[in-house]
Amino acid sequence: MSRPVYLDYNATTPVDPRVVEAMLPFLHMHYGNPSSEHAYGHAAKAAVDQARAEVAALIGARPEEIVFTGCATEANNLALLGVARALASGSRRTLIYSAIEHPSVAQPMRQLAGTGWSTREIPVDATARIDASALQIGSDVALVSVMLANNEVGTIQPVRAISKLAHAAGALLHVDAAQAVGKIEVNVDDLGCDLLTLAGHKFYAPKGVGALYVRSGTPIAAIQFGAGHEHGLRPGTENVPHIAALGKAARLAREELSAESSRIRALRDELHHRLASAIPGLMLNGHPEERLPNTLNLSFPFVTGWDLLNEAQTLAASTGSACHAGSHAVSGVLAAMGCTAERAAGAVRLSLGRFSTEAEIGIAAESLIDAWSRLSALGKDKK
């Protein structure tokens, strides 16, 4: 059997061959410790410095504001727990986050709620968007954390407006941009954020490397302890091969973003058109315009998303976040949007990427339409 069409780029991306090529020398040739004072160490340190500059350039930051981590989850934990630790003795004791945040934000927030902090969830509307005009941020708020783009439905948040409200109240803003970096333009000054998270494996670097942007002057304390790596915020010898890969992936994203975003958006819209033309009652989940160009979350009528994907054997996609895989429970994101249980159960997330082709879109559309036709007919017969 040939490999199924991959439409799960929001879960993870394949490593770009050009990224692999950039990474390989640091596995077998330039294997020194970046802290070593000899030629091998100098070569490794130069690679880390170059990667730091590339990641900074991708998001409009300065190299010294980039902290390398093992993943986005670690970066989110460092941002939230590190700021809370730094501000622990202050009078501001409230933390705010949205109702659709990734578990790597929601869970640290719940941990902090058990240590004397007050936490508050921001609701979202039916398109998974925050209404910034209704957002109240008081003088008791220390930090606001909002994802830039949702991993399940792709909705992009009005982060700049939220930033202005947070800073006017004297609060800091953390943005989880793991799902956005590499798909849309991300600039820390345009967003007005103090901290920003990114993940390598969401834009064609390997799993196991991420970064946290920390604006100069932002109060943050270490939550792990050891030597003074990464400005003292992330101890441990740097993962040079993966960091070099992240740097190359960042450069490719910066150079190719505009053209790739347009190409992928066109493929996504073509897939949506084909499915909507053949399936009456198909519903889009997420914002119709303010959405990642690669993301298409659809609710199929009369079937469940997991049954549909199980039936569509020529397609590899998901019903929602890979972090909740294995569970048929209603998506927390769709529940926060006010979707009915039936609509949420019928949801499928189709996410495209750099290696998606027009031919694959045709195969995916045909597979989903055929699978839906068979399943919905069975459901109607049982009734």
N, C-alpha and C positions, 0 to 999 in steps of 0.2 A: 504493500500500500504506500502511495506517495505521501509525503509529509503534508499535514493539514495546513490550510491558509492561516497564518498567524495574525490575529487581530486582538492582541492583548498587550499592546505596547505600554499601556498605563501600568501594567503589573511589573514589567521589566522589558528592557530593550536588548536585542542582540548586540554584542560588542562589535563595533565597526572594525573591519579589517585594518584600516589605517591606524586605529587606536591600538590594536594588537601589535602592529609593527612598531609603534612608538614605545610600547611597554616591554617588549622582549629583551632588549639589551640590558635592562635593569634586573632581569632574572638570572642571566648567565654571564654577563661581562662586567657591567658596572654595578657590582653587588656590595659595594662598601656601605658602611654606616655613615649617614650624613654628618654625624658628630665627630667622626674620626679625622685627625689632622694629617692626612696623607692623600695621595692622588686618588685612591679609590673612594675615600670619603668626600673629597672635593667634587668628584664627578656626580656622586649621588646628591650632594647638597645643591649643586647647580641645577639638577633636574627638578628638585623640590622647589627651588626658587623660581624656575621658569614656569612650572605648573601653577604656582601661587599667583604669578603675574597674569597668566592666561585666565584663570578663574576670576580674578579681580576684574580683568578687562571685559569678561562676558557680562558681568552685572554692574559695571560702572563703579567699582570700588577701588581702594588702594590695596596693594599686595599685603601690607602689614595688617590689614583688617580681616584677612582670611585665616581661619583656623581649620586645618584638616582633621577629619573625624573618620570613624569606621563606617558610617552610614548616616542617613537622615535621622533615624530614630535617636542615635547618639547626639547628633547636633541639636535636635529639638530638646532633649533632656538637658543638655548643657546650657542651652539658652534659658529655659524656664527655671530649672533648679539653680543654675548659676546666678541669675538675676535675683531670684528669691533669697539666696544665701547672702548676696551682696547687700540687699536692702532689708535684711531681717530685723535690724534695729530701728528702722524708720517708722513713721506714723502711717504710711500708706500700707494697708493690709488686704487690699482686694485685687484679685486677678480676674481678667475677663477673657473668655474664649468663645468661639462660635459653636453652635450646636452640631456642626458637620465636620469638626476637626478629626484628623487622623488619630488613632489610638496613641501614637507617640507624643501627642500634645494633650489629649484628654486624660490619659492615665497619669502623667506627671502632675497635672492640675489636681486630680483627685488625691494624689499622694500629698500634695501641699495643703489641701483642704483638711487633711488629718493632722497637720502640724501647726495649726493656728491661723492659717490664711483663710480668707473668705473668697469663694470663687463664684462667678456668675456666667451663665451661658447666654450668648446672643442668639436670638431666633433668626431663622431665614424665611423667605417667602416661598411661594410655590415653585419658583425657578431655582431655588437654593441660593438666593442672593440676600445679602444683608441690606437692610434699609438704613443707610448711614444717617438719614435725616431724623430717624427715630431713635438713634443710639444715644444713650445717656452715659457719660463718663465723668464721674465726680472726682473730687480732690482726694478721695480715699483710694483711688486706683493706682497701683504701682506699674502694672503691665497689662497690655492687651495683646492677645495672640490670635491671628487670623490667617488662614491659608490663602494663598493668592488664587489658586485654581483647584477646584475639587477633583479628587481622583476618580470619583464614580460618574458624575454627570458633566464634569468639565467646566462648570460655571465659574466665571472670573469675578472676584470680589472688588468693590470700589475701595481699594486699599488706600489710595491717596486721600480720599475724603475721611476715611477712618483715622489715618495718620494725623490729619489736621486736628481732629477732635481730641485724639489722645494727647498730642503735644500741647494743645491749648489747656488741657487739664493737668499737665505736668507728668503724664504717664509715658512709659516707653512702649514701643510697638515691635513685636516679633512677627515675622511673616514666614510661614512654612511654604516655600516656593518649590518644593521637591517635584511636584507634578508640572510646574510651569516652566522652569528653566530648560532651555533647549527647544521649547515649543512656541513660546511667544517672547517678545522683547521684555527683558527684566532689567530695570535700572534702579539701584537702591536709592538714589537721590530723587528720581521721579516718584517712587513709591513713598518716600519719606520714612523708611523703616530704620530702626536702630539695630535690629538683628534679622538675619535671613538665612534660611536653611536650604541646602540643595543636596541632591543625591546623584551620584555618578551613573548608577545603572538605569536611571530614567532618561539619560541622553547619550547612550551608546558607549559608556565606559563600563568596566566590570562591576559586579556587586562587591561590596566590602570597602567602599570609599565614598566619602561625602565631605561636606564643608559647612562651616558656620561663618557667616559674615557678622562681624561685631564692629559697629561704627566706633571710631576713636572717641574715647571719653565715656562710653557706655559702661555703667557699673555692672561688673560680672565677676564672680568668684569661681575658683576651681571646685569641681565636685569629685574629681579623681586626683590622686596624689602620687608623686614620684619625682622624676627629674623635671627639668624646666622646658620640655618640648612644647612647641606650639604656643608660645607666649605664656607658658605655665598653665595653660588651660586643658591640654590633652597630653598627658605624659605617656611615654613609650616611644620606642624607636619608630620612625616614620615608615610607612608601607610604601617604599619608593616606587616599585613597579606600578602599583595601582594609582599612586599620586601622579606619576608621569602620564599614565593613561587618562586620568581625569583632565590633566592639562591639555592633552591633545584633543580630547572630546570637547572641551570648552572652546578651543580655537576653531574646530570644525563647526560647532554650533553657531559661533559668532559670524563666521564667514558665509554660512549656507542658510541661515535661519529664514531670511525673507523669501527666497525662492522655494525652499522646502515647505514652509508654512502654506504658501499659496497652492502648491501642488497637492499637498495632503488634504487641505480643505476641499479642493475640487473633487478628490476621490471620495472623501467622506460624504459630501453632498450628493454625489452620484449614487453611492450606496443607499443613502436615505431615500432618494427619489425612487429607486428601483423597488425597495421594500414597501414604501408607502403606496406605490401604484398597484401592488399586488395583494396587499394585506389591509382590508378595511378595518378601521378602528385602531390602527397602529398609533401609539402616542410617544411623543418626544419628551424625555425627562431632562430638565436643565434649561438654562436660558437659551432662547433661540439665536441670539446674536453674541452676547457676552459669554463666550464659551471657547474652550480650547479648540484649535482648528482640526485636531485629530480625533476628537471624542464624540461618540454617538451612542447615547443611552436611550434605549427604546423599550417600551412595554408592549408586548405582543398579547392580543386578546385571546381568551379561552384556553391558554396554555400557561405553564410555568416556565420561567427562564431556564431552570436547570434541566427540565425535560427536553426543552427545545434544543439546547446545546448538546445534550446527550444523543439526540436524534440526528443532529447535523454533524456527522462524523468527519466531513472534509474541512471543518472549521475549528480553530482553537481560539476561544474567547472566554469571557467570564460573565457571571451575573452581577458582579460588583467588585469591591476591593479584594485583592488577593490576600490581604491581611485577615480576612474573614472567611477564607475558603474552607469548604467542608461543612459549612452551616447553611441550612435552608431558611434561616430566620430572615424576617423582613429587614432590609437594609436600614440602618440607622439614619443614613442620609435621606433616603426616600421618605422615611417616617417623619423626619424633621421638616420635609417639604409638604407634608400633609397628604401624601399619596395614600389611597385606599390600600388595604391588604392585597386585594386582587391585582391592582395595578403594580404594586411593588413586587408581587410574586412573579409577574410576567416580564420583569425587567431583564434586559441583557445589555452589557456594556461592550461596545465594539470600538476598539481604539487602534488607530492606524499609525504608521511610522515611516521611517526613512526608506525601508525596503519594501513597502507596500506597492503593488502595481495595479494597473487598470485591469489586467487579466484576473488577478486575485479577487478584485472587487466583484467581478462578474461571477466567479465561482462561489464566493461567499453569499452573494445575493440569491443565487439559484439554490444553494444548499439550505439557506434559512427559509426561503419561500416553500420549498418542497417539504421540509421538516414541519413547518407550521401547518401546511395543508393536510398532511397526514394526521398530525396530533389533534388539530381542531376538529377534523372530521370524526375521529374516534370519540372525542369529548361530546360532540353533538349526538352521535349514535347512542351513547350511553344514556343520554337524557331522553 
